[in-house]
Amino acid sequence: MRKRFEQQLIIGATPISETKFPLRSRDELPRVLKALHYIFITPELNNAVFNLLEDRIANKMEMTGRKGMDLWHTLVLAAVSNTSETNWGRLEHVANYDTLVRKILGVHTSTYGVQNYEFDYQTIIDNVSLIDEELLFEINDLMVKHGQMLFKKMKSVIGK
């Protein structure tokens, strides 16, 4: 069974929940990463998304003998790929060198001398290609339903 997410406690690693986002960026990627951050820190949404990923991806997995990615890394990189409409080489570069993406992946370290976790090109292809656009739309639907539920709760608290 593929793991949902296992953040290694590395000296200098930034916990995903503590990731800061640029508030004035005009790029779409920080907004998508913020949505992923919300999935990660919201238990009921996190559980629903990971259940969907496990149901849809588990039967597509192959035992290739090399280390794969956990579901969180796969989801984040699939969302980045879809948002940026990028190729595999660019996605590998972003996964290994973009600080904000690496913080959301849970692998960013800011301590000198600590070796960074690197994603291999072929591992990215093998795992990210398991998530199709239809699955991303289903995850988006879960987010919208969750947002509507929050809005209803907020309206009932305010009383309007």
N, C-alpha and C positions, 0 to 999 in steps of 0.2 A: 504494500500500500504506500502510495506516495504521501509524503508528509505535507501538512498544510503550510506550516512555517515554523522554522526553528532558528531563532536568532541566537547566534553564538555570543556569549558574553566576552567580548574582546576589549582590552584596554583601549580607551579612546573611541570606541564605537558609539555612534549616535543612535539612541533608541528611536524607532519609527514614530512613536507617540510624541516625541519631543522635536520633531522636524519643523522648522520654520519655513514659511513660504513667502516669496516676493509678492507684495500686495498690489504693486503698480505695474507688473509685467503685462505686456500686451500679447505675449505669446500664449498659445492655447495649452501648452504642455504643463505649466504649473497648475492650471485649473484642473486638469485631468489627474495630476498627481495628488492634488488636494482631495479630490473625490475618492481616490484610492486610499488616502490617509484616513478619510472618514469611514470607509469600509473597515479598515484595519482596527480602528479604535471603538467601533460601535458593535458590541457583542452580538446582538440579534441579527444585524445585517451581515456581519462577518460570518456567522454560522450559516446563514442562508446562502451566501455567495460560495462559501467553501463546499457546502453540500451539493450545490449545482455543479461546481467544478469537479468534485469527486465522481458524481454520477456520469458526467459527460466525458471526462478524460481518462478515468481509470481503465476502461475497456480498450482504449487506444494505446496504452503504454506498451512498450516493448522492453524486454529485458536484454539490453545491448551489452551489458558488462561494464559500461562506463558510468560515472556519476551523473545523475540527472539533476533536475532542478526541483525545488519544492513548488507547490502550487502557487504560493504567493509570488515568487520570482517569475514564474510563467505568466501569471495574470498581469503583473506590472509591465513586463516587457511586451506582452501582446497589446496592452493598452497604449504603450509608448509607440510601438510600431504602427498601430492603426491610426493614432493621432497624427504622427509625423509623416505617414505614408512613405516610409523609408525602406531602404534595402537592408539585407542582413549584415553587410559590412558596417554600415552606419549604426545599426542597432547594437552591434557588438561594441563599437566605440562608445556609444552613449552609455551602455550598461557598465562599461569598465572605467569611464572617465568623467561622466557628468555627475557632479556632486549631489545635486538635488535628487536625481534618479537613484543614485546609490544610497542616499539616506532613506528613501522610501523602500528600497529593496532590503534595507537593514544590514548593509555590508560596508557602509562608509566608516572609515577610521580617519581621525585627524592627528593621530599620534605618530611622530617621526619614528621610524624603525620598525613599525608594525606592518607586516606584509598584508597588502590588500587582497581581498578575495577577487578572483578574476573569473569571468564567464567565458568559456570556450566557444568559438564560432559555431562548431557543429552541434554543441549542446543547445545553443540558442535556437538554431534551426529546428532541431528535433523536438524541442519542447514547445516553443512559441507557435509552431505550425499546428499544434494540437487544438489551439483555441481559434475558432473561426469567428467571422463577423456575427453570425447568428447567436453564438454564445455570449458575445459582448453585448448584443442587444438585449438578451435575457437578463444579464447582470444590470444593464441600464434600467430595465423595467423594474427590477427589485429596488433599485435606488429611488426611482420615481415613486413607487408605492410607499416606500419608507418615508420619503419627504412629504407625501400627502398625509400620511398618518401623523407625522410631527406637526404639520400645519393644522390639522383638525384638533390635536391636543392643545396647541397654542391658542386657537380660537376659543376652545372651551374654558381655558384658564383665564383668558382675558374677558370672556363673556360677551363677545360680539358676534 
